Amino acid sequence: MMKHLLCGLAILLASIGHGYAQSFVCRISGEVEDLSEKQLMLFESGAFTQITPFVTIEIKDGKFDYRLIGDTLKCYTVCLKSEYERGSMRVAEFIAENAAVHITIPARTGEEDDGIKIVADGEENGMMMKYIAYKDSMFALYDPKFKKLETERESLDRNKQLFKPIVYEIYSKMEHAQDAQRDSLFQLLPKDRLSDIGAALMAKYEDLKDVFRVDLVKWFESNKCFYSLAGIRNQMLSNKLPKTQARLADMFLTYYVDYMPEHPYTQEMIAYGVAASRLQKGKKYIDYDVRGIDGRNVKLSSLYTGKIILIDMWASWCGPCRRRAKAIIPVYEKYKDKGFQIIGIAREMNMENMKSAIEKDGYPWLNLLELNDQHAVWLKNGLQNSAGGGFLIDEQGTILAVYPEADELEKILQERL
């Protein structure tokens, strides 16, 4: 795969290909059935709104009208701001091009037909509509298979066979516990919660999902257009299913690496693909610029030497990242004087959020700030569509583990130190 990636990079640098500069004025209008809604959010698909700016569109009496101006084709996502703030939002996508995009948002009912509806003209939006029709046809084909496995899952859960007995015991106690007790009980849950039969069933479900996704992305291969490039990019960044990821990477390098070589999506996928193929256990970790504690750029490698180092990438707005970091504090205290070091890198829009989280959680190690993705640290680490991640590296710079939990981390440190 690495050979193909480097070959693709050479093609990228040598190719004249399609340019990506294509200025546009995209008119966005529509209706919102719930008259209490006041604002829409508009952001580039795949972007983290916690660290990147977004457009706010005002809604007046259930209607809105906005002109989005840009200098290159992009894929955008729209949602209601109130739903975003509640953490449960309906979303829809469109291509920003010289086009009229009409958005209809029904009142939320919880039913399948209450999704955001988009009608748009323009060549690329037309291709998006064709893909949606194809996706619907594939879903109709696979839906009975998914429902069969979901029925089996529900049956196992009813009979308390899906998870290990200790999990059901803890869940039962959590139902009647106060918040503080619930948090303590949650920490007692084992890392592998599924029973053997439950794990086998969920493996079948994940494999079926992977096969379904592979069938979906076949459309991009036979329909070469910007929308397909955007679709490959969005799914490469968000999808972790092995068969789908391999198919997307192969499809990109075979059909799209020289299609629009200067477009940011193309360059992003090359950087992401190289990182994802290199950052594996047993391989050398990479070096890159970070924002030092004095605000100036420094090489990450200059901040540690001759120690086992955990690079912990996190964010103040990522609950799982912070729970994981707090869990390794005792491990750090135990081994910090024996040759172990941690460097945290927080992905934020401002320093205050990072400082507040550090003060509340009590991280005792050095933490750096990745401000608005200015150094592309997440992209270089193959984590573009993730809030957090991490790598445990030995004294020679070899990766010992990828994002280890506290127990795995301590086991490795016991053996090494």
Buried (B, 14 or more C-beta within 10 A) or exposed (E): EEEBBEEBBEBBEEBEBBEBEBEBEBBBBBBBEEEEBBBBBBBBBBBBBBBEEBBEBEBEEBEBEBEBEBEBBBBBBBBBBBBBEEEEBBBBBBBBBBBEBBBBBBEBEEEEEBBBEBEBBBEBBBBBBBBEEBEEEBEEEBEEBBEEBEEBBEEBEEEBBBBBEEBBBBBEBBEEBEEEEBEEBEEEBEEEBBBEEBBEBBEBBEEBBBBBBBBBBBBBBEBEBBBBBBBBBBBBBEBEBEEBBEBBBEBBBEBBBBBBBBBEBBBBBBBBBBBBBBBEEEEEBBEBBBBBEEEEEBEBBEBBEEBBBBBBBBBBBBEEBBEBBBBBBEBBEBBBEEBBBBBBBBBBBEEEBBBEBBEEBEBEBBBBBBBBBEBBBBBBBBBBBBBBBBBBBBEEBEBBBEBBEBEBBBBBBEEBE
